[in-house]
Amino acid sequence: MIGKIILALISFMLGLFTREIREFFTKKKQHKQVKPLNEQDFKKAMKDLEIK
């Protein structure tokens, strides 16, 4: 009985650990650095937004 409880706790902790690792790596990719307004290329942005 104690062995099953310990096994359940270990599997629960491994699940939490893997979730934290996955969130750490996916958060890095989600946040991109935005250029300051004076460095942005508005002509290129308007061309990208044009309806063709």
PyMOL commands that set and color helices and strands:
alter all, ss='L'
color gray80, all
select helices_A, chain A and resi 2-30+37-39+42-49
alter helices_A, ss='H'
color red, helices_A
deselect
rebuild
show_as cartoon
